[in-house]
Amino acid sequence: MDFDLPGDDHPTRVAVRDWLAANPTPSDAELAAAGYVAPHWPRPYGLDADPIEQIVIDEELKRAGVRRPSNQIGIGWAGPTIIHAGTAEQQARWLPKLLSGEEVWCQLFSEPGAGSDLAALTTRATRDGDEWIVDGQKVWTSLAQHSKWGILIARTDPEAPKQQGISYFVCPMDAPGVEIRPLVEMTGTPTFNEVFLDGVRLPADHLIGEVNQGWGLAKVTLGNERVSLSSGGALWGLGPDAGDLLDIVREAGGVDDPHLRQRLAQMWIEAEVLRLIRLRTVTAAIKGEPPGPEASIRKVLADEHGQNVMSIAKDLAGTAGLLAHAGPCGSPNPTWAFGYLFSRALTIGGGTGEVQRNILGERVLGLPAEPSA
């Protein structure tokens, strides 16, 4: 495994620096048009960038203080599925504004009776001429109240076996019959929502892929989801991470308590292990090899690491950790307090830690499958 990244003379690094010199404060639309939002996507939406080029682009954008648009579900999950199975017309219709963040996306998968066992979903889509009529209920839908579009799976053949007869749609979140009810959780914000679908009419061209073949596309989405959620940072890459916490501790002159010092050292080790796992995955991709078992354990490790980072940050805040605006070592940053509360979701979202361990046991270690209920 090669730990060294390309130097200053690498063509991609030079190209990004030249572009940033000409566009020092790029808009989200400019970043999307240049292919820098999702450089690994095929042209014209990305740059067909290989793994090394992706890392170089990430480094240069971070060095310049340039942040990509925030549209995690759209860019991380919906977009790759539309590229995988959508028509050229569907890609041209949805991908540009998805990449620029102009149109936020959500995911209409989980249901009250179909969470980890997603194939048990009961939401139905019935064909009516050139339209589909959708009826059902979804839950734990992040960003639904802010979204223009949602990726939706619904049962289109109720007589088919459980993992068949499911189709994959794009649903406009402002369509008649869509009702969104925010769910306020312990952070005090409505991160999640429940969504009711009552006679929602979807045009035929909102179907992605073939009728009754949506389960395979759902697995494509979920595969991207788990990679995206474990790709970096302590809050699925959406907030501060172990490096940020260590910077605060160094600026504060360190900590005296030996137990806290040991926890910080262990946290750094976890972060380093995750970084090396990522490099192993990148190395395999460069060699054209499939991901090894390290890719399967990455989400489990990353989510528990994120909870550990936030727990240490709270303890470093001392008694002020009870306040919503307090951060570690006297840092007046409310992100840490929010992060501690939100981090409970890390081992649930995108597949619970328990389900992930079942997958690891069966598919990586070759253990017998868990008895079916």
C-alpha positions as CSV (number, residue, x, y, z in Angstrom):
1,M,0.0,0.0,0.0
2,D,1.4,3.4,-1.0
3,F,1.0,6.1,1.7
4,D,2.4,8.9,-0.4
5,L,0.1,11.1,-2.3
6,P,1.2,13.0,-5.5
7,G,3.3,16.1,-5.1
8,D,2.8,19.7,-6.3
9,D,3.5,18.8,-9.9
10,H,0.7,16.3,-10.3
11,P,-1.5,17.4,-13.3
12,T,-4.7,17.2,-11.3
13,R,-3.3,19.2,-8.4
14,V,-2.0,21.9,-10.9
15,A,-5.4,22.0,-12.7
16,V,-7.3,22.5,-9.5
17,R,-5.0,25.2,-8.2
18,D,-5.2,27.0,-11.6
19,W,-9.0,26.8,-11.5
20,L,-9.2,28.0,-7.9
21,A,-6.9,30.9,-8.8
22,A,-9.3,31.9,-11.5
23,N,-12.3,31.2,-9.3
24,P,-11.2,32.1,-5.7
25,T,-14.7,32.1,-4.3
26,P,-16.6,29.7,-6.5
27,S,-20.4,29.3,-6.3
28,D,-22.0,25.9,-5.8
29,A,-23.1,26.0,-9.4
30,E,-19.6,26.7,-10.6
31,L,-18.2,23.8,-8.6
32,A,-20.8,21.5,-10.0
33,A,-20.2,22.6,-13.6
34,A,-16.5,22.1,-13.2
35,G,-17.0,18.5,-12.0
36,Y,-15.5,19.1,-8.6
37,V,-18.6,18.2,-6.5
38,A,-18.5,14.5,-7.5
39,P,-15.3,14.1,-9.5
40,H,-15.6,10.3,-9.6
41,W,-18.9,10.6,-11.6
42,P,-18.7,10.2,-15.4
43,R,-18.6,13.2,-17.5
44,P,-20.3,15.6,-18.0
45,Y,-21.4,15.5,-14.4
46,G,-18.0,14.6,-12.9
47,L,-14.5,14.1,-14.2
48,D,-14.1,10.3,-14.4
49,A,-11.6,10.9,-11.6
50,D,-9.7,7.9,-10.3
51,P,-9.3,7.4,-6.5
52,I,-6.0,9.3,-6.3
53,E,-7.3,12.2,-8.3
54,Q,-10.4,12.3,-6.0
55,I,-8.1,12.6,-3.0
56,V,-6.0,15.3,-4.6
57,I,-9.1,17.3,-5.5
58,D,-10.4,16.9,-1.9
59,E,-7.0,18.1,-0.5
60,E,-6.9,21.2,-2.8
61,L,-10.5,22.3,-2.1
62,K,-9.9,21.9,1.6
63,R,-6.6,23.8,1.4
64,A,-8.4,26.7,-0.3
65,G,-11.2,26.7,2.2
66,V,-13.8,25.8,-0.4
67,R,-16.8,23.7,0.7
68,R,-18.9,21.6,-1.6
69,P,-22.7,22.0,-1.7
70,S,-24.6,20.3,1.1
71,N,-26.9,17.8,-0.4
72,Q,-25.8,14.5,1.1
73,I,-28.7,12.3,0.1
74,G,-28.9,13.7,-3.4
75,I,-25.1,13.6,-4.1
76,G,-24.3,10.5,-2.1
77,W,-27.2,8.2,-2.8
78,A,-29.8,9.4,-5.3
79,G,-27.3,10.7,-7.9
80,P,-25.2,7.4,-8.2
81,T,-28.4,5.4,-8.6
82,I,-29.8,7.7,-11.3
83,I,-26.4,7.4,-13.0
84,H,-26.5,3.6,-12.7
85,A,-30.1,3.1,-14.0
86,G,-31.6,6.4,-15.1
87,T,-32.0,7.4,-18.8
88,A,-30.0,10.2,-20.3
89,E,-33.0,12.4,-20.1
90,Q,-33.5,11.6,-16.4
91,Q,-29.8,12.3,-15.7
92,A,-29.9,15.7,-17.6
93,R,-33.1,16.6,-15.8
94,W,-32.1,15.9,-12.2
95,L,-28.3,15.7,-11.8
96,P,-27.1,19.3,-12.5
97,K,-29.3,20.9,-9.8
98,L,-28.7,18.0,-7.5
99,L,-25.0,18.5,-7.7
100,S,-25.2,22.3,-7.1
101,G,-27.5,21.8,-4.1
102,E,-30.2,23.9,-5.7
103,E,-32.6,21.0,-5.3
104,V,-32.3,19.1,-2.0
105,W,-33.2,15.4,-2.0
106,C,-34.5,13.0,0.6
107,Q,-34.9,9.2,0.8
108,L,-38.4,7.6,1.1
109,F,-37.4,4.0,2.1
110,S,-38.0,3.1,5.7
111,E,-41.6,2.5,7.0
112,P,-43.1,2.0,10.4
113,G,-43.1,-1.8,9.8
114,A,-40.1,-2.0,7.5
115,G,-36.9,-0.5,8.9
116,S,-34.0,-2.9,8.9
117,D,-36.2,-5.4,7.0
118,L,-36.7,-3.0,4.2
119,A,-38.1,-5.6,1.8
120,A,-41.2,-5.8,4.1
121,L,-42.4,-2.4,2.9
122,T,-46.2,-2.0,2.2
123,T,-46.3,1.4,0.3
124,R,-47.9,0.6,-3.0
125,A,-47.7,2.1,-6.5
126,T,-50.5,1.3,-8.9
127,R,-50.4,2.0,-12.6
128,D,-53.1,4.3,-13.9
129,G,-52.5,5.0,-17.6
130,D,-49.4,7.2,-17.9
131,E,-49.1,7.7,-14.1
132,W,-48.5,5.8,-11.0
133,I,-50.7,6.3,-7.9
134,V,-48.8,5.9,-4.6
135,D,-50.3,5.2,-1.2
136,G,-48.4,4.5,2.0
137,Q,-46.3,5.9,4.8
138,K,-42.6,6.5,5.2
139,V,-40.7,7.4,8.4
140,W,-37.2,8.6,9.5
141,T,-37.0,10.7,6.3
142,S,-34.2,13.1,6.8
143,L,-34.6,16.6,5.2
144,A,-38.1,15.8,3.8
145,Q,-39.3,19.2,4.9
146,H,-36.5,20.9,2.9
147,S,-36.5,18.7,-0.1
148,K,-37.6,19.2,-3.7
149,W,-37.4,15.5,-4.6
150,G,-37.3,12.1,-2.9
151,I,-36.2,8.7,-4.0
152,L,-39.1,6.3,-3.3
153,I,-39.5,2.6,-3.3
154,A,-42.9,1.1,-3.5
155,R,-44.5,-2.3,-4.1
156,T,-45.8,-2.6,-7.6
157,D,-46.6,-6.3,-7.6
158,P,-48.2,-7.4,-4.3
159,E,-48.3,-11.0,-5.5
160,A,-44.5,-11.3,-6.0
161,P,-42.1,-12.6,-3.4
162,K,-41.0,-10.0,-0.8
163,Q,-37.8,-8.8,-2.5
164,Q,-39.4,-8.8,-5.9
165,G,-42.3,-6.7,-7.2
166,I,-40.7,-3.4,-5.9
167,S,-40.1,-0.4,-8.1
168,Y,-37.9,2.7,-7.7
169,F,-39.3,6.2,-8.3
170,V,-38.5,9.9,-8.0
171,C,-41.2,11.7,-6.0
172,P,-41.7,15.4,-6.0
173,M,-42.1,16.4,-2.4
174,D,-44.6,19.2,-3.2
175,A,-47.0,16.9,-5.1
176,P,-50.6,16.8,-4.0
177,G,-51.2,14.0,-1.5
178,V,-47.7,14.3,0.1
179,E,-47.9,15.3,3.8
180,I,-44.7,15.8,5.8
181,R,-44.8,15.8,9.6
182,P,-41.5,16.7,11.3
183,L,-40.3,14.6,14.2
184,V,-38.4,16.6,16.8
185,E,-35.7,14.5,18.5
186,M,-33.5,15.1,21.5
187,T,-31.2,17.7,19.7
188,G,-34.3,19.9,19.7
189,T,-34.5,19.9,15.9
190,P,-36.6,18.0,13.4
191,T,-33.9,16.1,11.7
192,F,-36.3,13.3,10.8
193,N,-39.9,13.3,9.4
194,E,-42.7,11.0,8.8
195,V,-44.2,11.3,5.3
196,F,-47.8,10.3,4.3
197,L,-48.5,9.5,0.6
198,D,-52.2,9.6,-0.2
199,G,-53.1,9.1,-3.8
200,V,-49.8,10.8,-5.0
201,R,-49.6,10.7,-8.8
202,L,-46.2,10.2,-10.4
203,P,-45.6,10.5,-14.1
204,A,-44.4,7.4,-15.8
205,D,-41.0,9.0,-16.5
206,H,-40.4,9.3,-12.7
207,L,-39.8,5.5,-12.7
208,I,-36.0,4.7,-12.5
209,G,-35.0,1.5,-14.2
210,E,-37.5,-1.3,-14.9
211,V,-40.9,-2.0,-13.3
212,N,-40.5,-4.5,-10.4
213,Q,-36.7,-4.3,-10.5
214,G,-36.4,-1.6,-7.8
215,W,-35.0,-3.9,-5.0
216,G,-31.7,-4.1,-6.9
217,L,-31.6,-0.3,-7.2
218,A,-32.4,0.1,-3.5
219,K,-29.3,-2.0,-2.7
220,V,-27.2,0.3,-5.0
221,T,-28.5,3.2,-3.0
222,L,-27.9,1.6,0.4
223,G,-24.4,0.6,-0.7
224,N,-23.6,4.2,-1.5
225,E,-25.3,5.3,1.7
226,R,-23.1,3.2,3.9
227,V,-19.9,4.2,2.1
228,S,-21.0,7.9,2.3
229,L,-21.9,7.8,6.0
230,S,-18.6,6.2,6.9
231,S,-16.4,8.3,4.6
232,G,-15.0,10.7,7.1
233,G,-15.4,12.9,10.1
234,A,-17.2,12.1,13.4
235,L,-20.8,13.0,12.2
236,W,-20.8,11.2,8.9
237,G,-18.5,13.9,7.6
238,L,-21.0,16.7,8.5
239,G,-19.3,18.1,11.6
240,P,-16.1,18.3,13.6
241,D,-13.9,15.2,13.9
242,A,-11.1,13.8,16.0
243,G,-8.5,16.1,14.5
244,D,-10.6,19.2,15.3
245,L,-10.9,18.0,18.9
246,L,-7.2,17.4,19.2
247,D,-6.5,20.9,17.9
248,I,-8.6,22.4,20.6
249,V,-6.9,20.3,23.3
250,R,-3.4,21.4,22.0
251,E,-4.5,25.1,22.0
252,A,-5.7,24.7,25.5
253,G,-2.3,23.4,26.6
254,G,-3.3,19.7,26.9
255,V,-5.2,18.0,29.7
256,D,-3.9,17.0,33.2
257,D,-6.2,14.0,33.8
258,P,-4.3,10.8,32.8
259,H,-7.6,9.0,32.1
260,L,-8.7,11.7,29.6
261,R,-5.2,11.7,28.0
262,Q,-5.5,7.9,27.5
263,R,-9.0,8.3,25.9
264,L,-7.6,11.0,23.6
265,A,-4.8,8.7,22.6
266,Q,-7.2,5.9,21.9
267,M,-9.4,8.3,19.9
268,W,-6.4,9.2,17.7
269,I,-5.6,5.6,17.2
270,E,-9.2,4.9,16.0
271,A,-9.0,7.9,13.6
272,E,-5.7,6.6,12.2
273,V,-7.0,3.1,11.8
274,L,-10.0,4.5,9.8
275,R,-7.6,6.6,7.7
276,L,-5.5,3.5,6.8
277,I,-8.6,1.5,6.1
278,R,-9.6,4.2,3.6
279,L,-6.2,4.0,2.0
280,R,-6.5,0.3,1.7
281,T,-9.8,0.7,-0.1
282,V,-8.3,3.3,-2.4
283,T,-5.3,1.1,-3.1
284,A,-7.6,-1.8,-4.0
285,A,-9.7,0.4,-6.3
286,I,-6.5,1.7,-8.1
287,K,-5.4,-2.0,-8.7
288,G,-8.9,-2.8,-10.0
289,E,-9.5,-5.2,-7.1
290,P,-12.8,-5.5,-5.3
291,P,-13.1,-4.1,-1.8
292,G,-11.9,-6.5,0.9
293,P,-13.5,-7.2,4.3
294,E,-12.1,-3.9,5.6
295,A,-14.7,-2.0,3.6
296,S,-17.4,-4.0,5.4
297,I,-16.2,-3.1,8.9
298,R,-15.6,0.5,8.1
299,K,-19.1,1.8,8.9
300,V,-19.3,-0.1,12.2
301,L,-15.9,1.3,13.3
302,A,-16.5,4.9,12.0
303,D,-19.9,5.2,13.7
304,E,-18.7,4.1,17.1
305,H,-15.6,6.3,16.7
306,G,-17.9,9.3,16.1
307,Q,-19.8,8.6,19.3
308,N,-16.5,8.3,21.1
309,V,-15.2,11.7,19.8
310,M,-18.4,13.4,20.9
311,S,-18.4,11.8,24.3
312,I,-14.8,12.9,25.0
313,A,-15.7,16.4,23.8
314,K,-18.6,16.6,26.3
315,D,-16.4,15.4,29.1
316,L,-13.7,18.0,28.2
317,A,-16.4,20.7,28.5
318,G,-16.7,19.7,32.2
319,T,-19.9,20.9,33.9
320,A,-20.4,23.3,31.1
321,G,-21.2,20.3,28.9
322,L,-24.7,20.5,30.2
323,L,-25.2,23.8,28.3
324,A,-26.2,23.9,24.6
325,H,-23.6,26.5,23.6
326,A,-20.5,25.0,25.3
327,G,-17.7,23.1,23.7
328,P,-14.6,21.2,24.9
329,C,-11.9,23.1,26.9
330,G,-14.1,26.2,27.1
331,S,-14.6,26.4,23.4
332,P,-17.9,28.5,22.8
333,N,-19.0,26.3,20.0
334,P,-22.6,24.8,20.1
335,T,-21.7,22.3,17.3
336,W,-20.1,20.0,19.9
337,A,-23.2,19.9,22.2
338,F,-25.4,19.3,19.2
339,G,-23.0,16.7,18.0
340,Y,-23.0,14.8,21.3
341,L,-26.8,14.4,21.1
342,F,-26.9,13.7,17.4
343,S,-24.1,11.0,17.6
344,R,-26.6,8.6,19.1
345,A,-28.0,8.3,15.6
346,L,-24.7,7.2,14.1
347,T,-25.1,3.5,14.9
348,I,-28.7,3.5,13.7
349,G,-28.7,5.5,10.4
350,G,-27.9,3.6,7.2
351,G,-28.2,0.3,8.9
352,T,-27.9,-0.4,12.6
353,G,-24.7,-1.6,14.2
354,E,-26.4,-4.9,15.1
355,V,-27.5,-5.5,11.5
356,Q,-24.1,-4.6,10.2
357,R,-22.5,-7.1,12.5
358,N,-24.9,-9.8,11.2
359,I,-23.8,-8.9,7.7
360,L,-20.2,-9.2,8.7
361,G,-20.7,-12.5,10.4
362,E,-22.5,-14.1,7.5
363,R,-20.7,-12.5,4.5
364,V,-17.2,-11.9,5.8
365,L,-16.7,-14.6,8.5
366,G,-18.9,-17.2,6.9
367,L,-21.0,-17.8,10.0
368,P,-24.4,-19.4,9.8
369,A,-27.3,-17.1,9.0
370,E,-29.4,-15.8,11.8
371,P,-32.7,-17.9,12.0
372,S,-35.5,-16.1,10.2
373,A,-38.6,-15.1,12.1
